Amino acid sequence: MAVTVANLITNLDTYIGDSSTDRVSQAERFQALTESVVWLQEELGNDTTNATYTLNYLDTVYAYKTTSAIADLLDGADLRRGQDDHVESFTRKSPRELAEEIGQGFGESSWAIERRDLNSYLIVNHGSKYPAYLICDFEATDSGGGTWEADTTNSDATNLTIDSNEFKQGAGSFNFDITVAQSGNNRATITNSTLDALDLSDYIDLASWVFEVYIPDVTNFSSITFYWGSDSSNYWSATATTDINGSAFIAGWNTIKINWADATKTSSPDVENIDYIRFDFNYTGSQADDTDFRIDYLRLVRPEKLTFHYTSWYVGQNSSGTDLTAFTATTDVPFFSGQYDQYKYAVAHKAASILFYGPLRLANEGGTQEVEAIKALRRAIKFIPSSRTPEVKSFKVRGVSFRRGVRRANIR
């Protein structure tokens, strides 16, 4: 039978010698038990606190925002490949060291947790079983075959050039301007309808298009629409209104992801002969003329599923299975219920010490219960192993690039 908050209160009432609500209210009991379970989580560091999250890892994409996807992330424990592919373990490193290794192209599979700008990120450096397929490097207007051009008739794009100063990969990017009176269509379009034909049958509905766009001012900017197909009448298309992590566009470089499975199919494109690509930069009618929009590094990537093991800070669930950050009912279930029910003694002793120090104002009794809580925890903790991975630092020769290559299309 599952341990519930009611069971914890039974032990707690025994330790404080009072089951009434005269001196300690029910709300104070819930608060003390919540704080005690948080204490237990912080002290344990073992696998009873672990949860898992499936990460769709994309080769060449290193940072994955976890703020909403893993809202209960307290700390990372491990990162693993699929059962048949897990031939070596990932190494946990500091965000600083991992950033250096990514910059050098160092190939050891590793991960880190980084917290910045009020968000959390899982940083991963890994040679995926599905290498990225580089479609266009945007270093020449005939990159990938055919001719890339700005649509100066039906869009506001103009002055397409190669920018060798501001780019994300390789040696250049496409740079273009917008003149809003040119078409009145509230978009700027860059297109190529004569690419060297690509057979993408291995990627249909499985892969994601990933590319970099530079937006000089996002005040009136709304979205990016991407098209790919056999020609301008037979294609797939999809629109991105955020960056790859679901964050709002920023002024500067943004990584964009378009999932093939989410795209709309128009007419009958031939997946074995993809030679048409188009980018639409969309904005509102308030957009003014602007300069220096950019596109770079178009690749097609099939995700590899990795399992991220992490320590959750949810204290338990209610009777309906909803995760909780605080107990509010006797039917609530602490996270350790059914895994190691004997933790209830350490939790109840800790809660008793909190109440003795708090509303009961009996410091000596509080100290005694604190000792009992620690003793109960030590008895239990030795039976549960931990798979948490500590950060390690590896030796590398500075200045030497270990960069892995991506599969390349026929780029000229």
Buried (B, 14 or more C-beta within 10 A) or exposed (E): EEBBBEBBBBBBBEBBEBEEEEEBEEEBBBBBBBBBBBBBBEBBBBBBBBBBBEBBBBBBBBBBBBBEBBEBBBBBBBBBBEEEEEEEEBBBBBBEBBBBBBEBEBEBBBBBBBEEEEEBBBBBBBEBEBBBBBBBBBBBBBBBBBEBBBBBEEBBBBEBBBBEEBBBBBEBBBBBBBBBEBBEBBBBBBBBBBBBBBEBEEBBEBBBBBBBBBBBEBEBBBBBBBBBBBBEEBBBBBBBEBBBBEEEBEEEBBBBBBBBEEBEEBEEBBBEBBBBBBBBBBBEEEBEEBEBBBBBBBBBBBBBEBBBBBBBBBBBBBEEEEBBEBBBBBEBBBBBBEBBBEBBBBBBBBBBBBBBBBBBEBEEBBEBBBEBBBEBBEEBBEEBEBEBBEBEEEEBEEEEEEEBEBEBBEBE
